[in-house]
Amino acid sequence: MSREPGVWFRVFIMKNVTFLDHTADTGILVRADSLEALFSTSAGAMFHIICPRKNHNKTINHSISITAPDIEQLLVDWLSELNFLFQTKQFLLSDIPKIKIDYLSLWAQVSGERVDFGVHDIHVEIKAVTYHKLYVRKINHHWGAQIIFDI
Amino acid sequence: MKENLIKINDFLYEIPKTGKMKVPARIYATENMLADILSDNAPEQAKNVACLPGIVGYSFAMPDMHWGYGFPIGGVAAFDMDDGVISPGGVGYDINCGVRLLRTDLSRKDVQGKITHIVDALFASIPSGVGSTGPVRLSAADEKKVLTEGAHWAVANGYGDREDLDKIEETGRMPGAVPDYVSDHALKRGKAQLGTLGSGNHFVEVGYVEQVFDEKIAARLGLFKNQVTVIVHTGSRGLGHQICDDFIKVMLGAADKYGIYLPDRQLCCAPVRSPEGQRYLGAMAAGVNFAFCNRQLITHWTREAFMRALCAGPKTVNMRVVYEVAHNIAKIEEHKVNGKNKKLCVHRKGATRAFGPGHPAVPESYRDIGQPVLIPGDMGRYSYVLVGTENAMRETFGSTCHGAGRVLSRKKALKRAQGRSLYRELLDKGIYVKASSKATMAEEMPEAYKNVSNVVDAVAGAGISKIVARLKPMGVIKG
């Protein structure tokens, strides 16, 4: 099926994410059917905060492998690693073709492109993914998370 | 919350000790500021800080306080060296975010009609905005030298004068930095970002001395009416952010290990003298030095931009450092507690050191007037120069406010900016702004901040700082 790169990702994000009002920073409330979808959507939402308007190509791939002592730490580490790729390699996330979470280990393949300042409207820099009011919870049959970013 | 507040005086309110609080919380504010302050989560955060082990006196919040993460922004907390803690969240992600004030020999009329040239030259010289990289190419060995030498590394490599260093907190080099405690991730984030402004609320502002409130002290600082000034506001960039991030993970484990109750995970901490605490202090000092060096490089390019834009030599511009303060930092300082001198670990997160006259940490040339305190406002109104007081030493461990403090969330600011040309509005007020992103311009709009005049009136009213001069912006570069 042909589709504009990244569009599905954006639509998916907007339906499952609430952007929170925080005085100095910004945050997200995310809802998803599975833990993998929760982590993918959180990542997409973080990149939506960084670069809200453009869709991205998938010319660069990275693999990420993380283990953490608890699920909240795993989410913080996952988002921090993606932010590190943005900060050091100017990587903009377009898609997460593969993601697997097995207990407290995560493996993912992510694809995207390098920032082109002539094309991409880069909105903000995320300094860090914070632990303030952070949660990852299973609510009935859904997963929910709240994350506040320092910007 | 309002019903629980006790009014101590017209500028100070107390939240009494309840639940797990070890000390009361104290908020510096005027009655008019309380509604905004209490509508935010910041007072709750000041209460949370009061629960941490070994906190001494009070958990303080300055009048520019607002909701942060863990500690409130505008928070000051001092901890006992023996049974107190050190918390990376009490310093913040942007370690040694701070403000440098530069003065020139130029007066307002010398730059009339030339502000656009100056601002354009600054924008071309100083990398700003998200993802910006600096022109300084650091080897791994040089980066580690920056982490131990701070602004001294910049001066030794031709960026500025030795004289600049005397007017920086810690003379631009915090002792105790241990680069080996800084992770590879942090070094990688820092490597390309040295000499960059960054985004968000960071800026370089060209202004002038609009009003002098204390002629004698202003003269000692080399300030006079209508003099052209420059404010540089930035910090330790990705290197500092990553150090904080790395050590929050360490401290989450440490809090568990030492049985420390955390009302918010972001407040994670370890005893000051523990191995975890000492490692953080070593890494934090490295981040502090990176920020000192960053502002020194930006100062050098600011001097060059002025000379280029005005076709003037260094003697004509004569740009000198008035002072530089750090407003996200933890320091080991000696203060009087119950009449006795005691070493404390003082956290200032969005708060400025404001040592009074006579303190040995104040540069010798300013020692009799007190430490200069630099309070930037929003880009449409004013910034202030103050000095620290004896009263600040007695009441707040020598601390005061750090800026105007946000009052609108970024989301609300963006909404309010819709359909308006903020660029035009500011230009009509005589302020030329060049920003890397339209969104930053909207988020940083003047009305997103409290009126800085009210904030400094509150700290001056409380006697924890003394107002010296007011600066008005003429041109700003934003990240």
Chai-1 contact restraints between the chains, C-beta under 6 A:
chainA,res_idxA,chainB,res_idxB,connection_type,confidence,min_distance_angstrom,max_distance_angstrom,comment,restraint_id
A,D21,B,S409,contact,1.0,0.0,6.0,A-B,restraint_1
A,D21,B,K411,contact,1.0,0.0,6.0,A-B,restraint_2
A,H22,B,S409,contact,1.0,0.0,6.0,A-B,restraint_3
A,T23,B,D40,contact,1.0,0.0,6.0,A-B,restraint_4
A,T23,B,H66,contact,1.0,0.0,6.0,A-B,restraint_5
A,T23,B,W67,contact,1.0,0.0,6.0,A-B,restraint_6
A,T23,B,R406,contact,1.0,0.0,6.0,A-B,restraint_7
A,T23,B,S409,contact,1.0,0.0,6.0,A-B,restraint_8
A,A24,B,H66,contact,1.0,0.0,6.0,A-B,restraint_9
A,A24,B,R406,contact,1.0,0.0,6.0,A-B,restraint_10
A,T26,B,R410,contact,1.0,0.0,6.0,A-B,restraint_11
A,F84,B,H185,contact,1.0,0.0,6.0,A-B,restraint_12
A,Q87,B,R189,contact,1.0,0.0,6.0,A-B,restraint_13
A,Q87,B,G238,contact,1.0,0.0,6.0,A-B,restraint_14
A,T88,B,K188,contact,1.0,0.0,6.0,A-B,restraint_15
A,T88,B,R189,contact,1.0,0.0,6.0,A-B,restraint_16
A,Q90,B,G131,contact,1.0,0.0,6.0,A-B,restraint_17
A,V115,B,G131,contact,1.0,0.0,6.0,A-B,restraint_18
A,I122,B,V130,contact,1.0,0.0,6.0,A-B,restraint_19
A,H123,B,A439,contact,1.0,0.0,6.0,A-B,restraint_20
A,E125,B,V130,contact,1.0,0.0,6.0,A-B,restraint_21
A,E125,B,S199,contact,1.0,0.0,6.0,A-B,restraint_22
A,K127,B,Y93,contact,1.0,0.0,6.0,A-B,restraint_23
A,K127,B,H241,contact,1.0,0.0,6.0,A-B,restraint_24
A,A128,B,Y93,contact,1.0,0.0,6.0,A-B,restraint_25
A,A128,B,H241,contact,1.0,0.0,6.0,A-B,restraint_26
A,A128,B,D245,contact,1.0,0.0,6.0,A-B,restraint_27
A,T130,B,Y69,contact,1.0,0.0,6.0,A-B,restraint_28
A,T130,B,Q266,contact,1.0,0.0,6.0,A-B,restraint_29
A,Y131,B,R265,contact,1.0,0.0,6.0,A-B,restraint_30
A,Y131,B,Q266,contact,1.0,0.0,6.0,A-B,restraint_31
A,H132,B,Y69,contact,1.0,0.0,6.0,A-B,restraint_32
A,H132,B,G70,contact,1.0,0.0,6.0,A-B,restraint_33
A,H132,B,Q266,contact,1.0,0.0,6.0,A-B,restraint_34
A,I148,B,Y69,contact,1.0,0.0,6.0,A-B,restraint_35
A,D150,B,Y93,contact,1.0,0.0,6.0,A-B,restraint_36
A,I151,B,G200,contact,1.0,0.0,6.0,A-B,restraint_37
